[in-house]
Amino acid sequence: MNISGGEALVRSLINNGIDTIFGLPGAQIYPLFDALQRHSDRIRTIVPRHEQGAAYMAFGYAKSSGRPSAYTVVPGPGVLNTTAALCTAWGCNTPVLCLTGQVPSAFLGSGRGHLHEIPDQLATLQSLTKWARRINDVKAAPTLVNEAFLVMQSGRPGPAVLEMCWDTMAQTSDVEIIPGISVPEPAEPDPDQIARAVTRLSTAKRPMIMTGNGAQHAAAEVLVLAGLLNAPVTAFRSGRGVVAEDHPLGVSSVAAYDLWRDTDVIIGIGSRLELQYMRWGSMNQWLRRPEAPFLIRIDIDPAEMYRLVPGIAIIADARKATAQLVEKLASSGTAPVRTRDEIAVAKSGARARIEKIQPQMAYLDVIREVLPRDGFFVEELCQIGFTSYFGFPVYRPRTYVTPGFQGTLGFGFQTALGVKIANPDKAVVSVTGDGGFMFGVQELATCAQYNIGVVTLVFNNQSFGNVRRDQENQFDNRVIGADFNNPDFMKLADSFGIEGRRVSSPAELKPVLAHAIESGAPVLIEVVIEKGSEISPWEFIHPAVS
Ligand SMILES: Cc1ncc(C[n+]2csc(CCOP(=O)(O)OP(=O)(O)O)c2C)c(N)n1
């Protein structure tokens, strides 16, 4: 088939199941956009108002659905505008494909100063992702796109990049279009590793399970394992929702901290165990070989076993390995002594202790009450978001959307748009501070243009509240760079053609939020908060330091 480089890319995306692409056009990638125009019956193009939005939306799409996503932007400044989202996708093991252009091939590496030239784009992007390649020949496009999809979804998932020179993308060539890839089944776990873990677990008295992002597809298996061991299951951020927190064995990180004291075996499943060994230990010292409790890790990434060395390492897919543990433990028997009552006491005690984090807890309670169990909650780096780590119960896998350890301020609202596009029939609530929201405020236009029904709660405390509190506490009240003036959010919403509502108490929020979710339309809700009035949530996130 005689087609352009851009067309070969688009056909290959479609063959790999991509139904939506987020992108912002420019000269180098015109042929790709032209192909998107001509294939718009098979692939939808969402155009944000800033390139960062394209990448955050692709991140939200992939993270909430578990399916790969794609975005496209011009090279140089365009692709650099997306790097905060790209490193977030890397940190969160999320399969996001970035397609970008390059200077004309004759100018590669010339330093001549062609449009959007940067010193070494491929090396820059390689350093932020799992895999990055240039497509030098149109004929190679389908194979390289397939390879990108394979890399993104095998082993530890992650983002990938393909760049194509300006002239290559425009050139036509006789290209063989091939079917998309199907991801091969992960290898079977090593039976010796499973046998060792079963021996240790069959005598475990008070085991605990910690889930991470790598366990999101293993919810059914994890729940059975937890049942056999009577083990509380906890998570910090990315592993939340694997076991519902209203299940007797699903516990928040605060309840888990209580139960940690007499835990004799910890099983980390698809998790870096930041909670146990950094948050509950030291953020400044790298503990490589923890002693008690006995650590068993299931992780598909062998490198993880050197970063945090367990007593027993099971290098395998979370679902496969957990299923095998379940099968073998069911016949060998288990000996747990921790009772469900003990766990229930820890849960109610934790809930009572966190009650003082106001007004955040009162707002989170309202949101939890109104948001359906399968609705999505997109957090942010703000007082309500930090409190949600432990104060907002999550009931379903993937429904708690977080930037994980990147802590990417401003990701939330923009990411939520991608979440909604991937899950059009589900409610999506984005909670954000006024500081973080303004990082991506221009996407209100995208929200209105495509009628993306995200409900956004902006907690307006007229400041980078977290910074402000840190400066008061750690720098003797010397506040700098933390206070600001906001626009009138109601006029702002109105000018973008979006419904705006302002509330100043949890009781006021409840009917407004219920109506907003019910409407299915985009709604911006401003929550008025007195500056400096929020109680710090940090003692529950970092209890060893507080
Ligand atoms: C990309 C990025 N820049 C800066 C920060 C540092 N930071 C963390 S929280 C915060 C303040 C957030 O303010 P706001 O969104 O208004 O929420 P609030 O704390 O007031 O609730 C800042 C600047 C960050 N985490 N990420």
The ligand as an SDF file (V2000), in Angstrom:
LIG
                    3D

 26 27  0  0  0  0  0  0  0  0999 V2000
    5.3270   19.8190   39.5000 C   0  0  0  0  0  0  0  0  0  0  0  0
    5.3600   20.2090   40.9380 C   0  0  0  0  0  0  0  0  0  0  0  0
    5.7270   21.4690   41.2930 N   0  0  0  0  0  0  0  0  0  0  0  0
    5.7670   21.8260   42.5990 C   0  0  0  0  0  0  0  0  0  0  0  0
    5.4360   20.9300   43.5780 C   0  0  0  0  0  0  0  0  0  0  0  0
    5.5530   21.3210   45.0530 C   0  0  0  0  0  0  0  0  0  0  0  0
    4.2340   21.4390   45.6990 N   0  0  0  0  0  0  0  0  0  0  0  0
    3.6520   20.4030   46.3410 C   0  0  0  0  0  0  0  0  0  0  0  0
    2.1760   20.7870   47.0170 S   0  0  0  0  0  0  0  0  0  0  0  0
    2.3060   22.3750   46.4740 C   0  0  0  0  0  0  0  0  0  0  0  0
    1.2170   23.3710   46.7920 C   0  0  0  0  0  0  0  0  0  0  0  0
   -0.1070   22.9670   46.2540 C   0  0  0  0  0  0  0  0  0  0  0  0
   -0.9920   24.0470   46.3570 O   0  0  0  0  0  0  0  0  0  0  0  0
   -2.5020   23.8800   45.9880 P   0  0  0  0  0  0  0  0  0  0  0  0
   -2.6450   23.1540   44.7050 O   0  0  0  0  0  0  0  0  0  0  0  0
   -3.1540   25.2070   46.0470 O   0  0  0  0  0  0  0  0  0  0  0  0
   -3.0490   22.9180   47.1240 O   0  0  0  0  0  0  0  0  0  0  0  0
   -3.1480   23.2100   48.7130 P   0  0  0  0  0  0  0  0  0  0  0  0
   -1.9010   22.6570   49.3640 O   0  0  0  0  0  0  0  0  0  0  0  0
   -3.2950   24.6870   48.9010 O   0  0  0  0  0  0  0  0  0  0  0  0
   -4.3620   22.4480   49.1320 O   0  0  0  0  0  0  0  0  0  0  0  0
    3.4950   22.5860   45.7650 C   0  0  0  0  0  0  0  0  0  0  0  0
    3.8940   23.8770   45.1510 C   0  0  0  0  0  0  0  0  0  0  0  0
    5.0620   19.6250   43.1590 C   0  0  0  0  0  0  0  0  0  0  0  0
    4.7200   18.6590   44.0220 N   0  0  0  0  0  0  0  0  0  0  0  0
    5.0210   19.3070   41.8500 N   0  0  0  0  0  0  0  0  0  0  0  0
  1  2  1  0
  2  3  1  0
  2 26  2  0
  3  4  2  0
  4  5  1  0
  5  6  1  0
  5 24  2  0
  6  7  1  0
  7  8  2  0
  7 22  1  0
  8  9  1  0
  9 10  1  0
 10 11  1  0
 10 22  2  0
 11 12  1  0
 12 13  1  0
 13 14  1  0
 14 15  2  0
 14 16  1  0
 14 17  1  0
 17 18  1  0
 18 19  2  0
 18 20  1  0
 18 21  1  0
 22 23  1  0
 24 25  1  0
 24 26  1  0
M  CHG  1   7   1
M  END
$$$$
